[in-house]
Amino acid sequence: MSNGTQGGGVPATTSGGGTNPNIARAGAYASAIPPQAWLYIIGIPIALGGMYFLVYKPILRKFNVLKTDEDEASDKVWVEVKKQPYWDGNFYKQKGGNTLSNQEANDFASTLYQAMKGGFFGVGTDEDAINGVFSALGSKGNISMVAEAYNLTRGADLVSALDDELDEAERMAVVQKISTYLS
């Protein structure tokens, strides 16, 4: 610093020729903190923030302890979807819209069961398989046939199983697919 300045143009010396006391004090404080301490000063808050956003907050959301307005809205949508008549096996018999054979409906029901209850020792949910089934069904009548097949072969209600296995975002993906079907 040949022009008598320290760092970004701050004079290193005072008008009387002495060292600027603010710069001297700042330099003394910075050198007083050992380099390992900076790891703790910066690393611990970053680690705690990461733990909050990557671990703690998702767990709270999974157990419905922490809910946003968006979560509340998606819950209301899901409650309305669960009330729809196409989850009942009689819907396709009364309204039509079914294009599947009984074997295809059983295959889709089996795929859904494996996606929700199969997996590695029955742990985990294959959301891609569930989305694939609902993408392939194509009508609410077909959903009704698969729901009936699921109930007959598994002795369980399909919409309740979906409710138990999927989180809000995954349920909304299913709702989005269903909402495109006319009948």
N, C-alpha and C positions, 0 to 999 in steps of 0.2 A: 504494500500500500504506500506507494511513493508520494501520493498527494496528501498525506496526513489524515486519511480517513480510515475507519475501521468498518468492514462489512458494507452494507448498502448506503454509503455516503455519510455515515454518522462520524463526526470528528473524533478521532482517537485521543486528541489532546484538547484541553480547554484553552481559552484565549490567553491564559497566563502561562501556557507551555506545559502544564501538568497533564496527567492522564485523566480522562473523563471518568468520574467515580461510578457512574451508572454502568458503563461497560465493564469496568474492573469488577464490580460487584456481581454482574451477570456471569462473567467468566468464572468467578470464584464459585458461584453456586453450581454451575454446570459441571465444573471439574470436581466438585465435592461429592457428586453422585456417581458411584461406581457403575461401570457399564452393565454389570449383571443386574443391578437394581432397575435399569430401564426395562429389562425383560419383564419384571414384575409390575412396574408402573404402567406399562402399555399392555403387556400380555394378559394379565389377570382380568382387566375390564373387557378385553376382546373375548377371552375365553368364557367369561360369565354371560356376556351378551349372546355369544354363539349358543351356549347351553340353553339360554332362555328361548331363543327363537327356533332352534333346531330340535330341542328335546322337550323342555318343559311346556311351552305353549302348545305344540301339537298333542301332547298327552292330555292337557286340559281340554282342548277342543274335542278330542276323541271321546272323552267321558262327559261331554256336554257341560263342563264347568264354565268354560269361557266361550261365550257366544257373541257373534257380531250381528248387526242388523241383517246382513246378507244371510247368515245362518238361520236366523228366525224366518226370513222370507222363504228360504229353500225348505225349511221344515213345514211351513204352511202348504207349499206346493206339493210336497211329498204326501202330506195327510190327505189332500184332495185327490191325488193320484191313487192312493190306496183305497179310496172309497168308490172308485170307478167300477162299473159292472163287468168290464172285460177280464178281471182277475177271477171271475167265476166261470166254471166249466159250462154253464148253461148259456152264456152270452153268445157263443158262436152258433149254438143250436137255434136260438131265437133270432139273432140278427144277421147271421151269415158272416162273410168276410174271411172264412177259413179256406186256405188253399193247400194245407198240409195233409199228408196221409197220417193215419194213426201211428205208423212206424216213425215217421219224421218227427212228430210231436213227442214221442217217447225218447227219440234220440236227443232232441233239444233239451228235454227235461233231464235226461241223464247227464248231458254236458253241463247244464246249470248246476246240478247236484255236485258233480265232480269239481266244478270251479269253486263252489262254496264250501263243500264239506270234505272233498277229497284231499288233494295236495299231499304234502309230506306229513304223514301221520295225522291227517285231518286238520293241519294248521295252515293258515293262510288262505287268501282268496285270490283267484285268478280273474281280475277285473277285465282283462282283455278278452277272455273267453265269454264272460257275461255280456260285454258290449258286443261281441261278435254275434252271439245268439240274437240279441235284440235288434241288431242291424239286419240280420237275415230274415227275421219273422215277417216283416212287411205289412202286417195288418193287426188290428185289435182282435179280430176273430182268431188269428193264429196264436196270439198271446193267450187267449182263452183256452184254446186246445192244449197248449203247452202247460198252462196252469193246472188244467184238469189232469193231464198225464203226470205232472209232478206230484199232485195230491194223491192220485191212485197208486203210483209206484213207490212213493216215498212216505206217504201218510202225513205229509206236512203241507202247509200253505206256502205257495211260492212267494207271494208278496211279503209275508212275514219273514221268510228266509232271506229275501233281499234286504229287508229292513235291518235284520240282525247283522248281515255280513258286509254291507256297503256303508261307507261314510257319506256325508252330505254331498260332496262333490261327485262321487261315483253314482249316487242315486240320481243326481241331476243329469248326469250323462245318459242314464237310462230313460229318464223322463223326456229328455230332448229327443231321443230316438222315437219314443212312443208318440210324442206330440206330432210327428210328421205323418202318422198313419191315419187314414180317413175312417176306416171301419174295421 
